[in-house]
Amino acid sequence: MACREVPVLWRESPTGLERWIPDVADRQFIAPRLGQLLGLSASTVLARESSSLGWRLFFERLAEYLPVVMVIEDLQWADPPAT
């Protein structure tokens, strides 16, 4: 499989989101949060809590159709350093 650039994938993502996230309200909530995660939504910076809710909802909706496995490595780097 050829590697495609992220912007190409993002342009195609509405179709993908429609396939896996049939609810319009869910798609409208999820899309900007995934865009921020992928570094494609530079105009709006969403709150961390809001982004986390969007990503969680995305994976929950995917899991309704197929198994989802997440591997989170070096999670400690997500927290601010202790002072």
QUINORQUI-V910971 format. One record per residue. RES is the residue in three letters. BURIAL is b if it has 9 or more other ideal C-beta (glycine too) atoms within 8 Angstrom, else e. Layout:
res = <RES,RES>
burial = <BURIAL,BURIAL>
//
This chain:
res = <MET,ALA,CYS,ARG,GLU,VAL,PRO,VAL,LEU,TRP,ARG,GLU,SER,PRO,THR,GLY,LEU,GLU,ARG,TRP,ILE,PRO,ASP,VAL,ALA,ASP,ARG,GLN,PHE,ILE,ALA,PRO,ARG,LEU,GLY,GLN,LEU,LEU,GLY,LEU,SER,ALA,SER,THR,VAL,LEU,ALA,ARG,GLU,SER,SER,SER,LEU,GLY,TRP,ARG,LEU,PHE,PHE,GLU,ARG,LEU,ALA,GLU,TYR,LEU,PRO,VAL,VAL,MET,VAL,ILE,GLU,ASP,LEU,GLN,TRP,ALA,ASP,PRO,PRO,ALA,THR>
burial = <e,e,e,e,e,b,e,e,b,b,e,e,b,e,e,e,b,b,e,b,b,e,e,e,e,b,b,e,b,b,b,b,b,b,b,b,e,e,e,b,b,e,e,e,e,b,e,e,e,b,b,e,b,b,b,e,b,b,b,e,b,b,b,e,e,e,e,e,e,e,e,e,e,e,e,e,e,e,e,e,e,e,e>
//
